Amino acid sequence: MPVVSLLALVACGPEPAESELDYQRGRNALAAGRPEWARVYFAADLEAHPERLESWRGLGLAWSSGSEGSFSKAIDAFETYLEQSPGDDEIRLRLARCRYRIRDVAGALEALAGLEGSVEGSVLAARLYRDREPEVALEHLQVALRQAPHELAPRLLAAQLHARLGEPERVVEQAAAAIAIDPLHAEASYLLATASGQLGQEEAARKAFERHRASRWLAAGEMTLDEQIALLTGEPGGLAARPRARLARAHLAAGQPQRAADVARQLAADVDVGAGLLFDLAQAFHRAGRTLVARELATAVLDRHSEHLGALTLQAEVARQTGDFDAARRWLAAGLAVDPESAPLHHIQGMIALSEQRAAEGAAALRLAVELAPWSARYRLALAEVWLAAGERESLVALLSAAPVADPALETFRQKHQL
């Protein structure tokens, strides 16, 4: 296709208003785990649209995470949002956590009001009372212990509280339950060892201290993959979901993909295993190049949550990589129905079009991906390759110059092609 025709077709699509782009960029940055960019874009959107509650919500989420976050700024954003959306329990819980992190106990308890039936709220309330009133903390914790008996945090916190109250029998009970959930949790093993020693159970204490030492080796990176696998597979009575996922990753890292796949498939068959855990594992298999297992796990995620955007995107990408473009388009359609402004989906759409020699359509989709996620060197490089092949040097230079942050991959591309 001639260059002039290609550029004309790419340019003819509708151009979103910059403030609308800022909002969509913020959403894409959050989804990509880039809170530093989400803060920039949500703040820019709020300058133009201070009434947009979703940007206040997103700004709070962005400030509450990342290495350069600010709990105080997150609190301000969450409070502004909750003034108009007081029924958002997730944000109310996040507000309470932020106040807890800055030691505003009274403010955290105020934010938790109305969340008495929440597992997360129960655990946080118990933590707020842990140091000064452990008995009250245990009362709050009962909701989580009843509703989430297989969650680690309530069990571990209960063991800590019983230790503070000098109740070793209850410590043993709760610490053992925590270890059943996560056999490599160092503090749970230490609590069990200490309480067993107090009860005169020397052999149980010795075994618990051995497990504690092994857990410390793992945390310090001093345990080999084979040792991790041996410790995990040696658990009597089987493993809970998270340790099994850890075992699958250990097999994968140790170059044992079939064993990793066996463990992963067992997890996927367990209806009690949540979508989030399975999706994280699906991504691990995809990064390792094990696309078949990644696809199976993504399917299990969608069986639990049919509109899980990450799983829909992964399915589309795997189908593209394996050359099944018809399936990829079906997954793309499903994903875009959930989020029509998803940068990863537009990138996949562009790459499929390029593979089918539809250069203008591919360039348009890639251009939209770059607009929605300007920080992504991957998307920018994909579009740069299109301009390079079209011989459009001016557009290529402009594309690289517009990158909001220096990136080694972009610089390498620029030097290679003397731009």
C-alpha distance (Angstrom), angle and dihedral (degrees) to the residues before:
residue distance angle dihedral
M1 . . .
P2 3.84 . .
V3 3.78 115.5 .
V4 3.80 95.0 -119.6
S5 3.79 91.3 53.4
L6 3.79 92.3 47.6
L7 3.80 93.2 50.6
A8 3.79 92.3 46.2
L9 3.79 92.6 52.2
V10 3.80 92.8 46.9
A11 3.79 92.2 49.1
C12 3.77 96.5 48.7
G13 3.81 97.1 75.7
P14 3.81 121.4 101.0
E15 3.78 114.7 -84.5
P16 3.83 113.6 -138.5
A17 3.79 117.5 -133.5
E18 3.80 111.8 -96.0
S19 3.81 93.3 -118.2
E20 3.80 90.4 52.0
L21 3.78 88.7 49.3
D22 3.79 90.2 52.6
Y23 3.81 90.4 56.3
Q24 3.80 93.1 48.1
R25 3.81 91.0 44.6
G26 3.77 89.6 53.9
R27 3.80 90.9 52.5
N28 3.80 91.8 48.7
A29 3.78 91.4 47.6
L30 3.82 91.3 53.1
A31 3.81 91.3 47.8
A32 3.81 90.2 49.8
G33 3.81 92.6 51.1
R34 3.81 93.4 -111.3
P35 3.82 103.9 130.0
E36 3.81 92.7 163.3
W37 3.81 89.4 65.3
A38 3.79 93.9 38.8
R39 3.81 89.4 59.4
V40 3.80 91.6 53.6
Y41 3.79 95.4 48.7
F42 3.80 98.7 41.4
A43 3.81 90.0 48.6
A44 3.81 90.2 50.7
D45 3.79 91.0 49.1
L46 3.79 91.8 50.0
E47 3.80 90.7 55.1
A48 3.80 87.4 62.8
H49 3.81 97.7 30.7
P50 3.82 110.0 26.9
E51 3.80 88.9 165.5
R52 3.83 94.7 61.2
L53 3.80 102.4 112.2
E54 3.79 94.6 -170.1
S55 3.79 90.0 60.8
W56 3.80 90.6 52.2
R57 3.80 88.0 49.8
G58 3.79 92.5 47.9
L59 3.80 92.2 45.4
G60 3.79 90.1 54.5
L61 3.79 91.6 49.3
A62 3.79 90.6 48.8
W63 3.80 94.3 49.4
S64 3.81 91.7 46.9
S65 3.82 92.6 60.0
G66 3.78 139.8 45.3
S67 3.78 133.0 54.2
E68 3.81 94.2 -75.7
G69 3.78 98.4 40.9
S70 3.76 126.8 135.9
F71 3.78 122.5 -144.3
S72 3.79 90.9 -164.1
K73 3.81 92.2 55.3
A74 3.80 90.3 44.4
I75 3.81 89.5 53.2
D76 3.81 91.6 51.9
A77 3.82 91.5 50.9
F78 3.80 94.3 44.8
E79 3.80 92.4 48.7
T80 3.79 91.3 50.8
Y81 3.78 90.0 50.3
L82 3.81 95.0 46.0
E83 3.79 91.9 52.5
Q84 3.81 86.5 72.6
S85 3.83 99.7 25.5
P86 3.81 105.4 38.0
G87 3.80 92.3 157.3
D88 3.80 96.2 66.6
D89 3.81 99.4 110.0
E90 3.80 94.1 -178.3
I91 3.81 92.3 59.0
R92 3.80 92.1 41.8
L93 3.80 88.0 55.8
R94 3.79 91.6 47.5
L95 3.80 89.5 50.2
A96 3.79 89.6 53.1
R97 3.81 90.7 50.1
C98 3.79 91.9 51.0
R99 3.79 91.5 50.3
Y100 3.79 89.0 47.7
R101 3.81 90.1 53.6
I102 3.82 91.3 55.4
R103 3.83 89.8 46.1
D104 3.79 94.6 -111.2
V105 3.80 94.3 145.5
A106 3.80 95.7 168.7
G107 3.81 91.9 48.8
A108 3.79 91.9 48.0
L109 3.80 91.9 51.0
E110 3.80 89.9 48.4
A111 3.81 90.4 52.8
L112 3.81 90.4 49.5
A113 3.80 92.8 55.8
G114 3.76 108.0 118.6
L115 3.82 94.1 23.9
E116 3.79 96.2 88.6
G117 3.81 92.6 125.9
S118 3.80 94.2 50.8
V119 3.82 119.9 107.1
E120 3.81 91.9 -148.0
G121 3.80 91.4 45.4
S122 3.79 90.4 49.9
V123 3.81 91.9 53.2
L124 3.80 93.4 46.1
A125 3.81 92.9 48.2
A126 3.81 88.9 51.3
R127 3.80 90.2 51.9
L128 3.78 90.7 50.5
Y129 3.81 90.7 56.3
R130 3.82 96.8 34.8
D131 3.80 99.1 99.7
R132 3.80 101.4 37.8
E133 3.82 105.8 27.9
P134 3.83 111.5 18.5
E135 3.82 92.3 170.1
V136 3.80 90.5 57.5
A137 3.79 89.2 45.0
L138 3.80 90.2 56.3
E139 3.78 90.8 51.1
H140 3.80 90.7 55.1
L141 3.80 91.1 45.6
Q142 3.80 94.2 59.4
V143 3.81 91.7 82.5
A144 3.80 91.4 58.9
L145 3.81 93.6 43.0
R146 3.80 90.8 53.1
Q147 3.78 98.7 41.3
A148 3.81 99.6 36.3
P149 3.82 107.3 29.8
H150 3.83 91.4 157.6
E151 3.80 96.7 52.1
L152 3.79 117.4 106.4
A153 3.82 101.0 -144.9
P154 3.83 98.2 61.8
R155 3.82 92.6 45.6
L156 3.79 93.8 48.2
L157 3.79 92.7 46.1
A158 3.81 90.9 48.5
A159 3.82 89.6 53.1
Q160 3.81 90.3 50.6
L161 3.80 92.2 49.6
H162 3.80 94.0 48.5
A163 3.81 88.7 49.6
R164 3.81 89.3 54.5
L165 3.80 89.3 50.6
G166 3.81 92.8 49.5
E167 3.81 96.0 -115.1
P168 3.84 105.4 137.6
E169 3.80 94.8 171.3
R170 3.79 90.7 59.9
V171 3.80 90.6 42.8
V172 3.80 89.6 57.0
E173 3.80 90.9 48.9
Q174 3.81 95.5 50.3
A175 3.81 97.0 37.0
A176 3.80 91.0 51.3
A177 3.80 89.0 50.8
A178 3.82 89.8 50.1
I179 3.81 91.5 50.8
A180 3.80 90.2 51.0
I181 3.79 86.5 58.1
D182 3.82 96.0 43.0
P183 3.84 114.5 12.0
L184 3.81 92.0 -173.4
H185 3.79 98.4 54.4
A186 3.80 105.5 123.9
E187 3.81 99.0 -158.2
A188 3.81 93.8 48.9
S189 3.82 89.6 53.6
Y190 3.80 91.5 47.4
L191 3.80 92.7 50.4
L192 3.80 90.6 48.6
A193 3.79 92.4 48.2
T194 3.80 93.7 48.8
A195 3.80 94.9 46.4
S196 3.81 92.3 45.2
G197 3.79 89.0 52.8
Q198 3.80 90.9 50.8
L199 3.81 89.0 53.6
G200 3.81 92.2 49.8
Q201 3.83 92.9 -111.7
E202 3.79 94.8 140.9
E203 3.78 99.2 170.8
A204 3.81 93.0 48.0
A205 3.80 89.7 47.7
R206 3.81 91.8 50.4
K207 3.81 92.7 51.3
A208 3.78 91.7 46.4
F209 3.81 91.4 51.2
E210 3.81 89.6 50.3
R211 3.78 89.6 52.7
H212 3.81 89.9 46.9
R213 3.81 90.7 52.8
A214 3.81 91.2 48.8
S215 3.81 90.0 49.5
R216 3.79 90.1 52.3
W217 3.80 90.3 50.8
L218 3.78 89.3 52.0
A219 3.81 92.6 49.2
A220 3.80 90.3 49.2
G221 3.80 92.0 49.5
E222 3.81 91.6 -115.5
M223 3.82 96.6 120.2
T224 3.78 119.6 89.3
L225 3.77 121.1 -130.3
D226 3.80 89.8 -111.4
E227 3.80 90.1 53.9
Q228 3.80 91.4 49.4
I229 3.78 91.0 49.6
A230 3.81 91.9 47.6
L231 3.79 91.8 50.5
L232 3.79 93.7 48.0
T233 3.80 97.4 42.8
G234 3.78 90.7 47.1
E235 3.80 92.6 65.8
P236 3.82 111.6 121.4
G237 3.78 114.7 -132.6
G238 3.80 95.3 20.9
L239 3.77 132.6 -87.2
A240 3.78 135.7 -76.9
A241 3.80 118.9 -114.3
R242 3.80 101.0 -90.7
P243 3.81 96.4 49.4
R244 3.80 88.9 46.9
A245 3.80 89.5 53.5
R246 3.81 88.3 49.1
L247 3.81 89.1 50.8
A248 3.81 90.6 51.9
R249 3.81 90.3 52.0
A250 3.80 91.3 47.7
H251 3.81 91.0 52.8
L252 3.80 89.1 47.3
A253 3.80 92.9 51.0
A254 3.80 90.9 46.0
G255 3.80 91.7 57.2
Q256 3.80 94.8 -105.6
P257 3.83 101.0 123.8
Q258 3.80 96.1 160.8
R259 3.80 92.7 54.8
A260 3.79 89.3 44.9
A261 3.81 89.9 51.4
D262 3.80 92.1 49.3
V263 3.80 91.7 54.5
A264 3.81 92.0 44.1
R265 3.78 92.8 50.9
Q266 3.79 91.1 50.6
L267 3.79 88.3 53.2
A268 3.80 92.4 48.8
A269 3.80 90.2 52.1
D270 3.81 91.1 55.0
V271 3.80 106.0 91.3
D272 3.80 91.0 -160.1
V273 3.82 92.8 63.7
G274 3.79 110.5 100.1
A275 3.80 127.3 -120.2
G276 3.80 93.6 -118.9
L277 3.80 94.6 58.5
L278 3.81 92.3 46.6
F279 3.80 92.6 48.3
D280 3.81 92.4 51.9
L281 3.80 88.4 51.5
A282 3.81 91.5 46.8
Q283 3.79 89.0 55.3
A284 3.81 90.7 50.3
F285 3.81 91.3 53.9
H286 3.80 91.1 45.8
R287 3.81 91.7 52.3
A288 3.80 88.3 50.1
G289 3.80 90.5 54.2
R290 3.81 94.3 -110.6
T291 3.77 95.4 132.1
L292 3.81 97.8 163.7
V293 3.80 93.2 58.7
A294 3.81 90.9 40.5
R295 3.79 88.8 55.6
E296 3.81 92.6 47.8
L297 3.79 91.2 51.1
A298 3.80 92.2 46.7
T299 3.80 88.3 52.5
A300 3.81 89.5 52.7
V301 3.81 89.0 50.8
L302 3.81 90.8 52.5
D303 3.79 90.7 48.3
R304 3.80 86.1 61.9
H305 3.81 98.0 36.3
S306 3.81 114.2 17.4
E307 3.82 93.9 -167.8
H308 3.81 98.0 47.5
L309 3.81 99.2 142.2
G310 3.80 94.8 -159.6
A311 3.81 92.6 54.3
L312 3.81 92.6 45.5
T313 3.80 89.6 51.0
L314 3.79 92.1 47.8
Q315 3.80 91.2 50.4
A316 3.81 90.6 51.0
E317 3.80 92.1 48.5
V318 3.81 94.1 47.6
A319 3.81 90.7 48.5
R320 3.81 89.8 50.1
Q321 3.79 92.7 48.7
T322 3.80 91.5 50.5
G323 3.81 92.5 47.8
D324 3.80 96.6 -112.5
F325 3.79 94.5 133.0
D326 3.79 95.3 165.3
A327 3.80 90.7 58.1
A328 3.79 90.1 43.1
R329 3.80 90.6 55.6
R330 3.80 91.1 50.5
W331 3.80 90.9 52.1
L332 3.80 90.1 45.3
A333 3.78 91.3 53.3
A334 3.80 90.7 50.7
G335 3.79 92.0 47.8
L336 3.79 95.4 46.4
A337 3.80 88.9 50.6
V338 3.81 86.8 60.6
D339 3.82 95.6 42.1
P340 3.82 118.0 4.5
E341 3.81 90.6 -174.9
S342 3.80 97.8 55.7
A343 3.80 108.7 135.9
P344 3.84 95.4 -156.4
L345 3.80 91.2 54.0
H346 3.81 92.7 51.0
H347 3.80 89.1 48.5
I348 3.81 91.0 53.6
Q349 3.80 89.9 45.9
G350 3.79 89.9 53.0
M351 3.79 94.2 48.5
I352 3.82 91.6 50.9
A353 3.79 91.2 50.6
L354 3.81 91.0 50.4
S355 3.80 90.9 49.6
E356 3.81 88.2 54.7
Q357 3.81 91.8 49.8
R358 3.81 93.3 -109.0
A359 3.79 94.2 134.5
A360 3.80 100.1 169.3
E361 3.79 93.7 48.7
G362 3.79 90.7 46.0
A363 3.79 92.7 49.4
A364 3.81 91.4 49.0
A365 3.80 92.4 52.0
L366 3.80 92.4 46.1
R367 3.77 91.0 47.8
L368 3.80 89.3 54.6
A369 3.82 90.5 49.0
V370 3.81 89.1 53.1
E371 3.82 91.1 48.0
L372 3.80 91.0 51.0
A373 3.83 95.2 44.4
P374 3.82 107.5 24.7
W375 3.82 93.0 167.2
S376 3.83 92.6 61.6
A377 3.80 111.0 104.1
R378 3.80 89.0 -172.7
Y379 3.80 94.5 61.9
R380 3.80 92.6 41.1
L381 3.80 91.9 51.4
A382 3.80 91.7 49.4
L383 3.80 90.4 55.5
A384 3.80 90.5 42.4
E385 3.80 89.5 59.3
V386 3.82 89.3 54.7
W387 3.80 92.8 51.9
L388 3.79 90.3 45.1
A389 3.81 92.1 53.1
A390 3.82 90.0 46.7
G391 3.81 91.0 51.8
E392 3.80 90.8 -123.9
R393 3.79 98.5 146.3
E394 3.80 96.9 166.6
S395 3.80 92.8 54.8
L396 3.78 90.1 44.2
V397 3.80 93.9 53.5
A398 3.81 91.1 45.9
L399 3.80 91.1 50.1
L400 3.80 93.1 52.4
S401 3.80 93.5 42.3
A402 3.80 91.4 52.8
A403 3.81 93.2 61.0
P404 3.82 105.7 122.0
V405 3.80 93.5 -143.1
A406 3.79 135.9 29.9
D407 3.78 113.6 -102.8
P408 3.84 128.1 -174.5
A409 3.81 91.7 -136.2
L410 3.80 91.9 54.7
E411 3.78 91.7 46.5
T412 3.81 91.2 50.2
F413 3.81 90.2 50.9
R414 3.80 90.9 48.0
Q415 3.83 93.1 50.8
K416 3.81 93.9 43.5
H417 3.78 91.8 55.8
Q418 3.82 95.7 34.6
L419 3.78 94.4 -120.8
